[in-house]
């Protein structure tokens, strides 16, 4: 168990330190753990927190016993909401959002303009810090200039979708909407060091896991500092948690560290891995690489099991339509996702699909927020390449001056990262300069129920463009292998159209401008 009532900081970044504040929590979270545990075996009804605290020795013995035995559901009741400031996008992607058990609301780089100088500067010597900050400033200057260069083409396409908005002072009134479209693309050149601020909520057991693993790859210095502050805030609120808190697992004892120590150092393996992976994608953003052989049959039989009817009363085709056709399963037209609670819709848990995909760091930062479609995302060496390795988003290729600036910024960024590494700067710290555009390669699996929800969100034309393209790739490939399932993987407007829910588009004034619900999946295309 932890020897420190409050974690000590080893933070040495020269940028403003993270700010962590506990804003909401249970009044007596630790004693709630013991009260809930004792209630399981109470013949006299609910055990209260006052009763749990009456005998401190017994209380602590119970807490330690259930913690050490792995009976951690009692620690999930109490939740803690934190506000976080001055934390990097790299930290959020590699650690805070890389698991299913949390909730976050963070400032959007798509819709909020990023301020200059607002980035993490990890520890390094003065000459190296000059290289680092010069490069970060260049990236931020490129962000500003790209926004300017992309605005005309964004305006052309935006008003092409909404010609009525050009009337009168329409171009002025909707200039902000156009700017956001350009800004969304310009953000690809920003470093993953860029600061974010957010609310973040986790249970007690998730916080324990954070602290135990805070020194794992890829950003252990920032991870330990931020999580250390989170733990310190909770211990100030309820010092009794120190009774069960374990010390962090050293980086050297993690499986990733051991794996890299065991691998022979062969030059060029990273480049060979990328070539091999990209060839297997076959030109797609996401490629279907595995699926259950009997997806459709299992889905149909599961529907019959829920209803208690034989095949003679309900064929496979009818059963699949009953659960996936929104005109028959009106639950699919609800804005509030009810499929995990509805008995018939839970049959969608059984079909399963696995995809190999390649997204930018910034797109994957949104893709990973679909916590029930988990992926095996890479560790640092898999995306810290010697040569530029990045994704080019839409619009950039159609604006020659913007394309030149984008390419030059990427080349200069990788050159600076290479120089820092050659000067002995740790990979962990050099990686903070990587642009949002850096390519992330991974495998992702999902059951049909959660994949259906993801498509309903990400096939919307307002979704981030890379994830939209990946989702379309996936839906069309599922349609090929499971033709009775694939046609029902649809954006929200089309689901609502079939379910006869009005208005068809749930986005209100954010309507994308395309009557998607009148198109087949194979006809989907985006210009913005």
N, C-alpha and C positions, 0 to 999 in steps of 0.2 A: 504494500500500500504506500501511498505517497508520503514522503518525509517532509514535504513542504506544505504548510497551510495556505500559502499564496505563492504561485510559481514565480521564479526569478527570471528576469528578462535578459536575453543575450543579444538583443536587437542592435544592429550597428549600421542600419541604412542611413544615408545622409539626407534623404527626403523626409517630409513630415511623417511622424510615426502613426501607425493605425490608432484610431479612436474607437473604443468598444464601450458600449453602455448597455447595461441590463435595464430594459424599459418595462417589462412585465414578467411576473413569475407567480407561482403558487405561494401562498403565505408561509406554509410550513412543509416544503416539498419532501424533506428527508423523513419527517414523521408520517407523512402521507404514505410513503413507501411501506413503512412498517404496519400502518393501519390497514392498508389494502391486503398485505400479506396475511395478517392475522385474521382478517375477515373471511378468508378462504376456509379457515378451520374453526370458525366461531359458531357455536351452537346457540349463542345469545343474540345473533343479529350483527349489524354493522358495528365494527370497531372504530372508534373515533380517534383523531389525532391526539386529543387530550389523554385518552386511555393508553395510546401507544407511548406517550412521553412519561407516563406515571412511574415507570421503572427503567431508568436510563440504561442500566447494564443489560437488562433483557432486550430493550429496544436495539441497542448496538449489536448485541449478539445475533439477533434475528437478521438485521440488515447485512452484517458480514456473511452470515450463513447463506442467505439467498443469493447474495452477489457472487460469492465464490462457487456456488453450485450452478450458476448460470441461469437462475430463475429470474430473468430480468424484466419480465412484463410489468412487475410492480414499479420499476423505475421509469416506465414509459408514461405514466399518468401525468407527472409534473412536467410542464413545458416551460421553456425560457425564451423570451423574445429579446433579441439584441438589436441595437442599431450599430452599424459598422461604417466607418469612414476611413479614407486613405488606405484602402485595400486594393491590390492589383487585380486586373482581369485574369492574369495567370493563376493567382492564388484561388480565385473563384472557380475557374475551370478545372484545375488539377486536383483541388481538395474539397472545397466547400460544397460544390454542386456535383460531385462525382459519385453520389450514392443516392438511394431512394428516400431516405427518412428525414426530410427537412421541408421547410417552406421559405422561399425568398421573394422579395420584391425589390428589384434594384433599378437604378437609373439606366435608361435605355440609350445606347449609343446610336440606335437607329433614329431616334426622335429628339434627342437632346444634344445640342452642339457641345463638343468637348473643349474645355479651356486649355490654353497653352500652359506648359510647366506643371501640369497636373499628372505626374507619373512617379513611380517608385524608382529610387536610385540605390541599388544594393551596394554593399561595401566593396571597395577596390581602391587602389592607389590613385593619387591625384592625376597623373598623366592619363591613366585608363578612364578615370571618371570624366575627364575632358572629352575623350573619344566618345564615351557613352552618351553624355549629355548633348554633345554636338549632333550626334546621330538622332537622338530623340527629338531635338528641336527641328532637325531637317524633316523627320517624319511628320511632325505636327504642322510644319509649313506646307508640306505636300498635301496634307489633309485639307487645309484651308484652300489651297490652289485647286485641288481636284474638285472640291465642291463648286468652285467658280466655273471650272471648265465643263463640268457635267450638267450644270443647271440648264443651259440652252436645250440640250437633247432631252433632258428630263421634262422640261416644259413642253417641248414639241409632242412627246409621247403622252404626257398627262392630259393636255388639252385635246389631243387626238381621241382619248378615251372619253373626255367630258367636253365636247364642243360647246355645249350650252354655257359652260363656265367662262367662256371668253367674252360674253356679252357685257356691255357696260364696263364697270370697274372690276370685272371678274378676274382678270389677270393679276390685279393688285391684291384682291381679297384672297386668292388662292396661291399667292406667291410663297407663303409658308409651307403649304403642302408640297409644292414643287421642290423647295429647298430641302425638305426632309428626304425626298427621294434621292437627290444628289448626295446629301449628307450620309445616307445609308450606305452608298457605295464608297464614298471617300474614306469612311472609317476603316476600310481594309488596310490602309497604310499605317495606321496608328500602332504603336508598340503594345504588346500584351502587358507591359508595365503600367499602362494607363490606369489611373485610380477610378474606383467606383465607390458608390455609397448605397446602402441597402438596409432593409429590415431582414433579419434572419431568425427563424424560430425552430428550435429542436427540443426533443425530450431529454430527460436526464441521462438515459442510457446512450443516446447519440453523442452527447457532450463527453461522456466517459470515453467513447470510442475515438472521438476527435483527439482528446488529450493523449490517449495511449498511442495513437498513430501520427502525432503531429510532426514527427521527424522523418517521415517517409518521403520518397521522391514525389514531386519534383521541386518543391519550394520550401524545404524544411525550416529555413530561417524565418521567413514570413509566417509560415504555418504555426511554428512554436510561439511566436510573438502574439499573433491574433488569438489563437486558441488559449494561450496562457492568460491573456486578458479576460477572455470569456469565462474561464475557470475561476479566476480571481474575483470577478464580479459575482459569480454564483456563491463562492465561499464567503464573500462579505455578506451576501443575503442570508445564507444558511451555512455556517461553519461546520455543521454536523456532517456535511458531505465528505469532508476530509477523512472520515472513518473508513470509507470504501474506495477512495480515489487511488488509482494505480499510477506509478510513474510512467513517463513516455517510454516506448520501446525504442532503443537506439537504432539509428539508420543502419548500422552494421549488422543488426539482427533481423532485418526485414528480408522477405524472400526475393524481392527485386534486386537488392544489393548483392545477395548471395549468388543470384543467377548471373549477374554481370561479372562477378569475380570468377565464376566458373567458366565463362565463355572465353575462348582464345581470342586475343586481339588480332583480327584479320582486317587488313586495310581494304576499304572499299565495300564492306558488307552493308553499310547503310544505303549506299547508292544501288547496290544489287537488290536489296530488299524493296526499295521504292520501285525499281524497274519491274520486278517480278509482280508486285502487288498491282501496279497500274495496268500491266498487260492482262492480268486476270479480270480487271474491271471491264475490259473490252470496250472502252469509250463511254461507259456509263458513269454516273455519279454514284449509283448504288446498284449492286448486282445480287440477285437472288442466288444463293449458293446451296441452300438446303431447305427442305420442308418435309413435314410428315407425309409418308406415302399415302395415307388414307384420310387426309384432312377432311374432305367433303363427306365421306362415309361416316366418320366419327362424329362430325357436326350433326349430321342428320339423325343418327341413332341417339345422340345426346338429347336432341329436341324431343324425340319420341319418349325417351326415359322421363323427361320432365313432365310430359303430359300423360304418361302411362298408356300409350296406344301402340299397337303392333304396326309392322311395315304395311300390312294390307290396308290399314286405315289411313296411313300417311306416308306417301312415297318420299324418297330421298329429295327429289326436286322440290316437292311441296314443303318439306320440313325446312330446307335451307332457305327458301323464300319466306317462310313464316317468321324466321328469326332475323333475316338480313334485309328484307324488303321493307322500307319505311312505311309503305302504305298498309302493311300488315302488322308490323311491329312499330307502333307509333312512338314508343319510348325513344327510338333513334332520332326523332325530330325534336326532342327536348334540348333546351340549352343547358340545363342542369344535367350533368352526365349521370344517368341512372342505371347504366348497364350492369355495374357490379352489384347492384341491389336487386335487380329484377331477375326472377328465377329463370325465365326462358332465355333471356339474353346471356346469362352466365354459361350457356352452352358454348358461347364463343371463346371461352378460355381454352378449349382443347386443340383446335388447329394451331399450328406454330410455323414460323418462318425465320430464316436466318439470312442476313444480308452482309456483304462486304462493301464498305463505302469509304468515300474520300470527301471530306469537307474542309473548309477553312476553319481555323481556330475560332473565329467569331461566329460562324454558322453552327459549329458543333457546340458552342457555348449555349446556343438556344436548343439544339437538338437534344442535348443531354438533360434538359429540363423535363423531357418526357421520361419521368423516372421509372415507369413501368415497361419501358422498352430498353432494357439494359444493354450495355456494350462493354467490350474489353478494350478500353482506350489506352493509348500508348504512354510509356514512360519517356523521360527526357531524351535519351539517345535516339529514339525512333523518329523524332521530329526536329532535332537540332542537327541539321545537315551541313556539310562543308560548302555546298553550292546552293544557289537560290532554289527554293522548292515551295511554290505558292499557288494559290487559286486566283484566277482572274474573274471577277464578277461581271454581270451584264452591264451594259452601257459603256464600260471602259473601252472595249474593242471597237466601238462605233464612233469614238471621238479620238482621232489620231493624236492630238496634242496631249490629251489625258492619258492615252495608252503609253506614250513615250515617257511621260512623267512617272507613271505607275511602275514601268519596267526599271527606269533609272533608280527610283527610290528603293525598289527591292534589291537591286544589285549593290547599291551603296550600303544598305542595311546588312546584307550578308557579309560584305567585305569588312564592315566595322566589327561584326560579331567574330569573324575569323581573326581579326587583329587582336581583339580582346583575349580570345582563347590562347593565341600564340604568346601573349604577354603573361599568361598564367592566371587569368581571371577564371574562376570556377564556372563550369558549364551552367550550374544552377543560376548564376548571376548574369552571365552573358545572354542566357535565354530570355531575359526580360525585354531585350531589344527586338525579339522576333515580332514581325508584324501580325496583325489580326488575320492576314491572308495566308499565314503559314499552313501548309497542308497537314491534316490529321487523318491518318488511315486506321481503320478499326473494323471489327465485326460486331454486328448488333443482332439480337434475337428478340422476338416478341410473339406473344399469343395473339390470336385474332381479335379478342375483345379490346385489348389495349392498343393494338395496331389500328383498329377501326377508329378509335377515339383520336389517335395521332393524325390519321389521314383527314378526319373531319376538321382538325385544326390547321394542318399544314398543306392541304390541297386548296385551301382558301387562297385567292390571288393576292391577299394582303400579307400572306406569310413571307418570311425571309426567302429570297429567291433560290438560294442553294438548297434549302430544306424542301422547298416546293418541288424543285426538280428531282431531288432524291425520292420524295414521296411519290411523284408521278412515275418515276422509274419502277418503284416497288409495286405500286398498284397495277401497272400494266403487266409486269412479270407474273404477279400472282394470278392475274386474269388468264395468262397463258397456261399455267400449270393447274389452276383450279377455276375453270370457266364458270362454275356456278356460284363461286364466292367473289371473284375479282370484280365483276361489274357493280357490286354494291359498296365498294370502297370509294367513297365520294366526299366532296367538300360539304360544308354545313348547309349552304344554300340549296344544293340538290337534294340532300336528305330531307330538308324541310319542305321542299317542293313536293316530293313524293308523299310525305306525311301530311300534306295539306295544311301546313303551318304558315301563317301570314304575320308579318311580311316574310317573303322568302329569304331575303338577305338579312341576317341578324346584326349586321355591322352599322346600320343607320347611315349617318353622313360619311362613314368610312367605306361605303360601297365601292368596290374596285372598278366599276364601270363596264364590266363584262357580264352578259347574261349567261353565266356558266351553266345554270341548271337546264338549259336547252341544248347543251353540247354533250357529245360522247367523250369519254376519257381520252380516246385517241385523237380528239380534236383540240385538246387543251394546248394553249400556247400563251406566252407572256411577252409583252414588249416593255414592261416597267415593273 
